[in-house]
Amino acid sequence: MRPDLPRIQVLSPRTWGEFGNYLAATRFSRVLRGAVDADVALLEAEPILPWLGEAGAEIRTISLESPTAAVRTERYMGLMARLQERFPTGFETDPTPAQSAELTPLVAHLRETAPDVVVGTKGFVARLCVAAVRLAGLPTRVVSHVTNPGLLQLPLHRSPHPDLTLVGFAAAKERLVGIGADPDRVRVVGPLVAQHDLRDFMTDESAAPASGPWGGDTDSGRPRLIVFCNRGGDVYLELVHHIAASHPDTDLVFVGYDDPELARRAAAGAERLAHWRFHSRLTQAHYFDYIDRASRSPYGLLVSKAGPNTTLEAAYFGIPVLMLESGLPMEQWVPGLIHEHNLGRACAAPEDLFRTVDDWLARPSAIEVHKKAAIGFAESVLDQEAVARRIGDAVRPLLDPR
């Protein structure tokens, strides 16, 4: 750290959004370090504001324990409504005494560290930072980095008050301008792809090296499936057992993210398929070996929930997706993205997911069509060097003395 450099803090809640949110913040922080001449620090938001972690724990419970997508949506929207009641639209310009009290730890943190720029990787965190900067009486600039444009449909996550808001798509800017944001303070930079930073999450160094068809140099010609599960495990468990019974002549790896018991149960239904692999965590090298081999197969496929980061990351590597809609409102736009660009298919119900798996594995040429579309989308939309340049160009003026 050089004391003469301007300082940027990126505040991200690790518990909001399971696998994707903090991973996106990690990627964004690394891009910033390469794009601007500043000292960039990534900080978890929960140690500063513990009640954010309590809300994150409730989100996890809602995600894992809701019996249906409709119930999951209802419960999640109930939590968002309660938080919105505590921090209504516009609160950040004139916090009440009660709101100020809830922000006291964040205000103290900002006064102690006095960053030149603070970035919130959730719109709600950025709103809290706007209020805390005002209460602290600091000249700190506030940036909102929108990692998922679907969140902007929730009042809790949108505000016209940050000094700069970075969005991935033009439609997100239009939504913010529609609520009064200055168009010059909302910049469309394109979507970041976070797969480069999976080493921060896939850390089980005991994971065995890939072997069998996944580890060999010769493409078997069979479909290569990665089933990635970080929410709604039983559906994916049933899917793996169905594929084992109906389509054993495939190459499959199952990742039950941070859930060893789920990975064990998945493996228990496919004991005779020695060429399949089951993990709860992976080393970076091991995970990217799977990604690389899936991407080099004409019939590589990622099966997961319809999250925006997962979808974009798969497209970046030229891997089509077969997704199950989660029922979470901030992910409702993802099926449209998948179908508009022919990146694969998003299924509304498990029955549709099972039917599509059967169809595609019976005629894998259907997967190859989506692969070609994913490669074209990546080349035209996911140029990461261009995205990094735009982020640097947008943030750099905020580092100039006022």
ZARO-681025 format. One record per residue (C-alpha): residue in three letters; x, z negated, y. Coordinates in steps of 0.02 Angstrom, whole numbers, plus 50000, padded with zeros to 5 digits. Example, Ala and Ser with C-alpha at 12.3 -4.5 7.8 and 13.67 -1.06 7.14 Angstrom:
BEGIN
ala506154961049775/ser506844964349947/
end
This chain:
BEGIN
met500005000050000/arg500695005150170/pro500134993650312/asp500165007950437/leu498845017850342/pro496985016650381/arg496045007250246/ile494535013150148/gln493535002050032/val492375009749903/leu491044997049849/ser490155001249688/pro489004990949577/arg489644991849399/thr487994985449326/trp486854998249408/gly486765014049304/glu487655009449142/phe489085021249104/gly488945033849245/asn488905024849413/tyr490575015849414/leu491385030649329/ala490775041649473/ala491465029049597/thr493145029249508/arg493215048149518/phe492705047949702/ser494055035149745/arg495395045649663/val494815061149753/leu494895051749919/arg496665046049884/gly497205064049864/ala496155070950006/val496505059150152/asp498025049550213/ala497325032050186/asp497445016850075/val495915017849961/ala495315002849861/leu493885003149735/leu492964986449724/glu491544980549615/ala490094975149724/glu489444961249610/pro490844948549641/ile490474950049827/leu488574949649811/pro488164941549642/trp486294944749661/leu486684963349643/gly487294959249468/glu485674949949431/ala484704965649480/gly485894976149375/ala485574965049224/glu483714967549248/ile483964986449256/arg484904985749091/thr483524975549010/ile482214987749073/ser483225002449006/leu483544995148835/glu481954985548798/ser480554996548867/pro479585003748720/thr479145020348804/ala479715031048949/ala478105026949044/val478385008249027/arg480205010349078/thr479665019549235/glu478365006349279/arg479574991849258/tyr480985000349352/met479865004949498/gly479244986949503/leu481024980749525/met481374993649660/ala479784988449752/arg480324970149750/leu482024974349820/gln481244985849950/glu480104971550005/arg481644960650032/phe482574974550123/pro481264986250199/thr481605002750283/gly482595000350443/phe483114982450408/glu484944987150427/thr484774989650615/asp484084972050647/pro484214960350496/thr483104944950493/pro483874927650470/ala483374928050286/gln484174945050259/ser485724939650354/ala485884924550241/glu485844935650086/leu487224946350163/thr488344931750214/pro489634934650075/leu489764953250116/val489944949450302/ala491324936950263/his492204949450151/leu492184963050284/arg492794951150420/glu494234945550309/thr494764962950252/ala494224973250406/pro494254990550325/asp494205005850437/val492915013850322/val491795006350189/val490925017650063/gly489375012849964/thr489135022949805/lys487305018149797/gly486205021349949/phe485615003249941/val487424997049946/ala487765008250096/arg486235001050184/leu486854983350150/cys488544988450222/val487754995350381/ala486894978650410/ala488434968350364/val489574978350481/arg488354975250623/leu488264956650584/ala490164955650572/gly490384964250740/leu491644976550668/pro492034994750712/thr492064998950526/arg491255015750486/val490025016450342/val489905030850218/ser488535033150090/his489115043249940/val487585049649847/thr488085050949664/asn486325055149605/pro485145064349725/gly483675058349621/leu483905041049697/leu483415047949868/gln481595048249817/leu481675029149824/pro481605021650000/leu482815008149942/his484225020949929/arg483965031850083/ser484385028550263/pro484815038550419/his486005024950482/pro487695027150393/asp489015035850497/leu489185048850359/thr488215053050201/leu488995064050068/val487815073449952/gly488065085749811/phe486635097649844/ala485775105149995/ala484075098349942/ala484745080649961/lys485265084150140/glu483555091350178/arg482735075350115/leu483825064350225/val483605075150378/gly481735073950345/ile481805055050368/gly482755056250531/ala484585057750481/asp485715067350602/pro486125083850513/asp487915082550575/arg488125065950484/val487535072650315/arg488785083950228/val488485094250071/val490125093049975/gly489575098149800/pro489485087549642/leu490985078149576/val491325078249390/ala491895061349326/gln492515065649151/his494315065649213/asp494215046749226/leu493525041949056/arg495165032849020/asp494465018449123/phe493025016249002/met493535022848831/thr494855009648795/asp494765005248610/glu496575008848563/ser496165005148380/ala495095020748365/ala495795031748228/pro496445049048270/ala495255063348238/ser495355070148061/gly494395081947949/pro493585097148034/trp493625088148203/gly495515085748192/gly496015102248114/asp496615117248211/thr495435129448124/asp493675131348191/ser492505128848045/gly491195140148125/arg489925126148107/pro488985118348254/arg489975103948331/leu488865090248398/ile489325075448506/val487905062848509/phe488235051248657/cys487085036148667/asn487155023448808/arg485285019548814/gly483795020848697/gly484825019248538/asp483485019848402/val482955037648443/tyr484745043948428/leu484975033748270/glu483475042248191/leu484115059048252/val485815056748170/his485005051748006/his483845066748018/ile485325078548046/ala486245070447900/ala484765073947786/ser484295091247850/his485895098747922/pro487395090847836/asp488405106747860/thr488815102348040/asp490265093248123/leu489615077848214/val490335063348311/phe489225048848366/val489695037648513/gly488605022248532/tyr489375017248697/asp489904998948697/asp488754995448548/pro489724993148386/glu488154988148290/leu487285004348339/ala488795014448283/arg488825004848117/arg486975008148088/ala487195026548128/ala488625027948003/ala487595018947870/gly486415033747862/ala487795046447833/glu488985038547708/arg489235054447607/leu489755064847758/ala491595060447767/his491915073247903/trp490755064448027/arg491435051348147/phe490615035848225/his491275025748373/ser490745013048502/arg492285015748612/leu493695028348613/thr495405031148688/gln495505044448822/ala496525055748710/his495305053948566/tyr493755057148670/phe494505072348754/asp495055078948585/tyr493215079048536/ile492705086748703/asp494045100048689/arg493585104848511/ala491735105248553/ser492075116148705/arg493135128448605/ser491765130748476/pro490425143848515/tyr489195131148446/gly489765115048531/leu488335104048591/leu488115087348680/val486565077048638/ser486155062648755/lys484905056048881/ala484565067249031/gly485745059149155/pro486445069449299/asn488265064849275/thr488245068149088/thr487405084949115/leu488625090649248/glu490135084449151/ala489605094048996/ala489325109849098/tyr491055107749176/phe491825109149003/gly490665123248950/ile489655112648828/pro487765115348823/val486655100048822/leu485145094448724/met484405079948821/leu482995067448804/glu482135062448965/ser482435044049001/gly480865039849101/leu481925033349245/pro481305040849410/met483025044849479/glu483355056249329/gln481725066049340/trp482585080549430/val483865083449293/pro482745093449174/gly482425105649316/leu484305107649341/ile484565110649155/his483175123449139/glu483505132349305/his485305135849256/asn484995137749068/leu486225123749030/gly485265118748874/arg483615109748854/ala482855093248912/cys481515086348797/ala480085075448857/ala479805066848690/pro480815062848533/glu479745074848430/asp480285089148543/leu482105083748526/phe482005083948336/arg481135101048334/thr482445108548449/val483875101548346/asp483125109248191/asp482875125948278/trp484615126948355/leu485535121248199/ala484565133948095/arg485075147948216/pro486625141948311/ser486705157948412/ala485435149348526/ile486795136748571/glu488015150748612/val486815158048742/his486765141448835/lys488655139848823/lys488895156048919/ala487685149749054/ala488605133049066/ile490275141849091/gly489545152549231/phe488755137449316/ala490405127949309/glu491355142249387/ser490115144549530/val489575126549568/leu490825114149496/asp492455119549577/gln493235102249592/glu494645107449709/ala493365114149832/val492315098249819/ala493855087449852/arg494295098050004/arg492545095950076/ile492575077150047/gly494245075750137/asp493645086450282/ala492095075650301/val492935058550291/arg494535062150387/pro493725061750563/leu493085044050528/leu494885038050514/asp495305043050692/pro495325028650818/arg493725027850920/
end
